[in-house]
Amino acid sequence: MTENEIFKKIALGVLDMIPNEVQFSKSVMEIMRLEGVVEHTGFYLKESGEKEWLDIFNSDFDESCIQELYEITQNHPLEHKNWNRAIFTLYPDNKFDMEYIWDQELQDRVDGYNNDNQS
């Protein structure tokens, strides 16, 4: 898949987690990506401004596309930096924004767990 195809897949996944009858002003998927592990959560804002959580438990979102996105971004060093968190924001007009974040504290915790398990 290309980067754009993955973004489309994420957007469709987010829309699947929002009830069909709901009008929203924006939706946010918060992503954590580590080696071999992807987790996500998120929320949407109704047009009234009320915040609701995405229904991640009744979704069939395929998180493997996040690992694929990571591989793509790492092969374009001039375009992206290393990341272990990301925020995907989707708007009702199908425009989106993707923010890549490096969370050193998260990485330090994971490295600590890994070192403890190897001892």
Secondary structure, DSSP 4 states (H G I P E B T S, - for coil): --HHHHHHHHHHHHHHTS-TT--EEEEEEEEEEETTEEEEEEEEEETTS-EEE--GGG----THHHHHHHHHHHT-TTT----SEEEEEE-TTS-EEEEEE--HHHHHHHHHHHHHHH-
